[in-house]
Amino acid sequence: MHADKGISCQCPWVIHFSTARPGPYICAERDGGGLPYWLYAIHPDISLRSADPRFLIRVEAWWGRLLPILRERLYENGGNVIMVQLENEYGSYGLQTGYCDIEYMNALKVSNQHNSRTLS
């Protein structure tokens, strides 16, 4: 493994693996879940973490740029990324809000497959 791929080469028994969390929503500890402020400015009434087409078109654009780069860093391609999380704790979110958008999660899966065949 190469150090430039994020793998530790200093000690033969220590290898650092990571889980990629490309969003769209990355965590509740970040303002807006890590979503950009300009998204709220353009669409103040946007329904986040849903199949709202105004939201999904931005997700598609983001993943269209990010996932091809991430593909190179997958473990199977010599990198240290062993898993990709499409959404952050969405099942928990659904339990808390009483709302779980299956169409949204399916849209994320399809977008992921479209933007990177390796990340399916």
C-alpha positions as CSV (number, residue, x, y, z in Angstrom):
1,M,0.0,0.0,0.0
2,H,1.1,3.6,-0.6
3,A,1.4,6.3,2.0
4,D,-0.2,8.7,-0.5
5,K,-3.4,6.6,-0.3
6,G,-3.7,7.2,3.4
7,I,-2.2,3.9,4.6
8,S,0.3,4.0,7.4
9,C,3.6,2.4,6.4
10,Q,5.5,3.0,9.6
11,C,4.4,-0.2,11.4
12,P,3.5,-3.3,9.4
13,W,0.6,-4.3,11.7
14,V,-1.1,-0.9,11.7
15,I,-3.3,-0.1,8.7
16,H,-5.7,2.8,8.8
17,F,-9.0,2.2,7.1
18,S,-11.8,4.7,6.8
19,T,-15.5,5.1,6.1
20,A,-16.3,7.8,3.6
21,R,-19.3,9.9,4.4
22,P,-19.9,12.0,1.2
23,G,-23.3,13.3,2.3
24,P,-25.5,14.8,1.4
25,Y,-26.3,15.0,5.1
26,I,-23.2,14.2,7.1
27,C,-24.1,14.8,10.8
28,A,-26.2,16.7,13.2
29,E,-23.2,18.1,14.9
30,R,-22.6,20.4,11.9
31,D,-24.7,23.4,11.1
32,G,-27.4,22.3,8.7
33,G,-26.0,18.8,8.8
34,G,-23.1,19.9,6.7
35,L,-25.3,21.1,3.9
36,P,-24.2,24.4,2.3
37,Y,-25.8,27.7,3.5
38,W,-26.5,28.8,-0.1
39,L,-28.9,25.9,-0.5
40,Y,-31.1,27.4,2.2
41,A,-30.7,30.9,0.6
42,I,-31.9,29.7,-2.8
43,H,-34.7,27.6,-1.5
44,P,-35.8,28.7,2.0
45,D,-38.6,26.1,2.0
46,I,-36.6,23.2,0.7
47,S,-37.3,19.8,2.2
48,L,-34.0,18.4,3.2
49,R,-33.3,14.7,3.5
50,S,-36.2,14.0,1.2
51,A,-37.0,13.3,-2.4
52,D,-37.6,17.0,-3.0
53,P,-36.3,17.4,-6.6
54,R,-34.7,20.7,-5.7
55,F,-32.6,18.9,-3.1
56,L,-31.9,15.8,-5.2
57,I,-30.6,17.8,-8.1
58,R,-27.9,19.4,-5.8
59,V,-27.1,15.9,-4.4
60,E,-26.6,14.6,-8.0
61,A,-24.3,17.5,-8.9
62,W,-22.2,17.0,-5.7
63,W,-21.9,13.3,-6.1
64,G,-21.2,13.7,-9.8
65,R,-18.0,15.5,-8.9
66,L,-17.0,13.7,-5.7
67,L,-17.7,10.0,-6.3
68,P,-15.4,9.5,-9.2
69,I,-12.6,10.9,-7.0
70,L,-13.6,8.7,-4.1
71,R,-13.7,5.6,-6.3
72,E,-9.9,5.8,-6.7
73,R,-9.5,5.7,-2.9
74,L,-11.5,2.5,-2.4
75,Y,-9.7,-0.4,-0.8
76,E,-10.3,-2.5,-3.8
77,N,-8.5,0.1,-5.9
78,G,-5.5,0.3,-3.5
79,G,-6.9,3.0,-1.2
80,N,-8.0,2.9,2.4
81,V,-11.8,3.5,2.1
82,I,-13.6,0.3,3.0
83,M,-17.1,1.6,3.2
84,V,-19.2,4.5,1.9
85,Q,-22.2,5.7,4.0
86,L,-24.9,7.3,1.7
87,E,-26.7,9.0,4.5
88,N,-26.0,9.6,8.2
89,E,-28.2,7.8,10.7
90,Y,-31.3,8.2,8.5
91,G,-33.1,5.3,10.2
92,S,-32.7,7.0,13.5
93,Y,-33.9,10.3,12.0
94,G,-37.0,8.5,10.7
95,L,-37.8,7.1,14.1
96,Q,-37.4,10.5,15.8
97,T,-39.5,12.4,13.2
98,G,-41.9,9.7,12.3
99,Y,-41.0,10.3,8.7
100,C,-38.7,8.1,6.6
101,D,-38.7,8.8,2.9
102,I,-38.0,5.5,1.0
103,E,-38.1,7.4,-2.3
104,Y,-35.2,9.6,-1.0
105,M,-33.1,6.6,0.0
106,N,-33.8,4.9,-3.4
107,A,-32.8,8.1,-5.2
108,L,-29.5,8.2,-3.3
109,K,-28.8,4.6,-4.3
110,V,-29.6,5.3,-7.9
111,S,-27.5,8.5,-8.0
112,N,-24.6,6.6,-6.3
113,Q,-24.8,3.9,-8.9
114,H,-25.0,6.4,-11.8
115,N,-22.0,8.4,-10.6
116,S,-19.7,5.5,-9.7
117,R,-20.3,1.9,-10.6
118,T,-17.8,0.8,-8.1
119,L,-19.7,2.4,-5.2
120,S,-22.9,0.5,-5.7
